[in-house]
Amino acid sequence: MDESDIKIKSILDKINNESVPYGFEDKVMRKIALEGVRRRERRENVGQILIALFFILLFIAIMIYLNLKFFKMDLSDYRIEIPKFDFKMRDISLTSFLNNDSVKWILIGINIALLLIIERVVSWKLDKKI
């Protein structure tokens, strides 16, 4: 190498060292990896919410089907009275479902919902620790 090449090399070395601080690449790669994990978690949460909504709608459809085919409850006399919002419920009645057997199933459903919520919170906290 001649003298001009040495000067050019020293100038380029100074520019490269000053423009990118030490450990910059590691920090950027770590942030990219964290963002990938966040996106995967968000996608998983959306998937779980969609699955839960599907099963809620399926449960409602099954209850309506059971009422139409087997129970044949008349729900047209039930009224909801809310200020500035008053209408007759023709398809749904809460008082008709409050017999001994239905209360047991409602309590079982509430327990399942609470257990699912607790499981989700615990798994979220365990994933956060790791």
FIDOFI-564733 format. One record per residue (C-alpha): residue number from 1; residue in three letters; x, y, z. Coordinates in nm, 3 decimals, padded with zeros to 5 digits. Each point is the difference from the previous one (the first is absolute). Layout:
     n   res        xx        yy        zz
   NUM   ALA         X         Y         Z
...
***
This chain:
     n   res        xx        yy        zz
     1   MET    00.000    00.000    00.000
     2   ASP    00.117    00.343   -00.075
     3   GLU   -00.046    00.309    00.217
     4   SER   -00.334    00.110   -00.151
     5   ASP   -00.153   -00.343    00.056
     6   ILE    00.105    00.009    00.364
     7   LYS   -00.160    00.345    00.045
     8   ILE   -00.323   -00.112   -00.168
     9   LYS   -00.008   -00.313    00.217
    10   SER    00.050    00.198    00.320
    11   ILE   -00.276    00.247   -00.099
    12   LEU   -00.240   -00.283   -00.080
    13   ASP    00.085   -00.175    00.328
    14   LYS   -00.080    00.318    00.194
    15   ILE   -00.332    00.043   -00.181
    16   ASN   -00.104   -00.362    00.058
    17   ASN    00.093    00.008    00.369
    18   GLU   -00.179    00.328    00.072
    19   SER   -00.317   -00.065   -00.200
    20   VAL   -00.093   -00.329    00.171
    21   PRO    00.057   -00.022    00.374
    22   TYR    00.126   -00.319    00.158
    23   GLY   -00.279   -00.255    00.054
    24   PHE   -00.244    00.181   -00.227
    25   GLU   -00.060   -00.304   -00.218
    26   ASP   -00.071   -00.219    00.305
    27   LYS   -00.250    00.252    00.136
    28   VAL   -00.179    00.028   -00.334
    29   MET   -00.019   -00.378   -00.040
    30   ARG   -00.131   -00.036    00.357
    31   LYS   -00.273    00.259   -00.068
    32   ILE   -00.096   -00.177   -00.323
    33   ALA   -00.024   -00.331    00.185
    34   LEU   -00.214    00.156    00.275
    35   GLU   -00.233    00.152   -00.257
    36   GLY   -00.036   -00.341   -00.166
    37   VAL   -00.093   -00.154    00.336
    38   ARG   -00.255    00.277    00.066
    39   ARG   -00.160   -00.053   -00.340
    40   ARG   -00.021   -00.376    00.053
    41   GLU   -00.162    00.054    00.343
    42   ARG   -00.245    00.250   -00.145
    43   ARG   -00.090   -00.242   -00.280
    44   GLU   -00.047   -00.280    00.255
    45   ASN   -00.224    00.220    00.218
    46   VAL   -00.216    00.097   -00.297
    47   GLY   -00.030   -00.366   -00.095
    48   GLN   -00.106   -00.096    00.352
    49   ILE   -00.256    00.281    00.012
    50   LEU   -00.145   -00.111   -00.333
    51   ILE   -00.023   -00.359    00.120
    52   ALA   -00.172    00.114    00.321
    53   LEU   -00.248    00.212   -00.199
    54   PHE   -00.073   -00.295   -00.226
    55   PHE   -00.080   -00.223    00.297
    56   ILE   -00.213    00.271    00.163
    57   LEU   -00.205    00.033   -00.318
    58   LEU   -00.023   -00.378   -00.027
    59   PHE   -00.121   -00.021    00.361
    60   ILE   -00.265    00.268   -00.063
    61   ALA   -00.116   -00.180   -00.315
    62   ILE   -00.025   -00.329    00.190
    63   MET   -00.205    00.164    00.277
    64   ILE   -00.238    00.152   -00.254
    65   TYR   -00.031   -00.335   -00.179
    66   LEU   -00.071   -00.183    00.326
    67   ASN   -00.265    00.256    00.090
    68   LEU   -00.170   -00.029   -00.338
    69   LYS    00.009   -00.382   -00.021
    70   PHE   -00.038   -00.119    00.359
    71   PHE   -00.089    00.267    00.257
    72   LYS   -00.241    00.209   -00.212
    73   MET    00.002    00.283    00.256
    74   ASP   -00.217    00.303   -00.074
    75   LEU    00.227    00.299    00.044
    76   SER   -00.220    00.270   -00.149
    77   ASP   -00.126    00.142    00.332
    78   TYR    00.340    00.089    00.140
    79   ARG    00.068    00.375    00.015
    80   ILE    00.320    00.192    00.053
    81   GLU   -00.060    00.340    00.151
    82   ILE    00.294    00.233   -00.031
    83   PRO   -00.051    00.377    00.004
    84   LYS   -00.044    00.128   -00.357
    85   PHE    00.036   -00.359   -00.126
    86   ASP   -00.301   -00.225    00.042
    87   PHE   -00.093   -00.295   -00.220
    88   LYS   -00.138   -00.353    00.020
    89   MET    00.236   -00.291   -00.023
    90   ARG   -00.151   -00.256   -00.237
    91   ASP    00.286   -00.249   -00.014
    92   ILE    00.184    00.008    00.333
    93   SER   -00.115   -00.026    00.361
    94   LEU    00.219   -00.029    00.305
    95   THR   -00.271   -00.096    00.247
    96   SER   -00.093   -00.311   -00.199
    97   PHE    00.353   -00.131    00.035
    98   LEU    00.010    00.037    00.379
    99   ASN   -00.121   -00.344    00.103
   100   ASN    00.212   -00.252    00.194
   101   ASP    00.161   -00.174   -00.296
   102   SER    00.075    00.310   -00.200
   103   VAL    00.160    00.174    00.298
   104   LYS    00.245   -00.291    00.027
   105   TRP    00.094    00.035   -00.368
   106   ILE    00.033    00.377    00.030
   107   LEU    00.234   -00.045    00.298
   108   ILE    00.203   -00.257   -00.193
   109   GLY    00.027    00.244   -00.292
   110   ILE    00.108    00.283    00.231
   111   ASN    00.262   -00.228    00.159
   112   ILE    00.136   -00.099   -00.341
   113   ALA    00.019    00.364   -00.108
   114   LEU    00.183    00.097    00.319
   115   LEU    00.242   -00.290   -00.034
   116   LEU    00.078    00.098   -00.359
   117   ILE    00.065    00.359    00.104
   118   ILE    00.223   -00.110    00.289
   119   GLU    00.191   -00.238   -00.230
   120   ARG    00.059    00.277   -00.252
   121   VAL    00.126    00.244    00.265
   122   VAL    00.231   -00.259    00.158
   123   SER    00.145   -00.109   -00.334
   124   TRP    00.052    00.364   -00.097
   125   LYS    00.189    00.067    00.324
   126   LEU    00.209   -00.316   -00.039
   127   ASP    00.089    00.092   -00.359
   128   LYS    00.094    00.349    00.119
   129   LYS    00.246   -00.142    00.258
   130   ILE    00.180   -00.211   -00.261
***
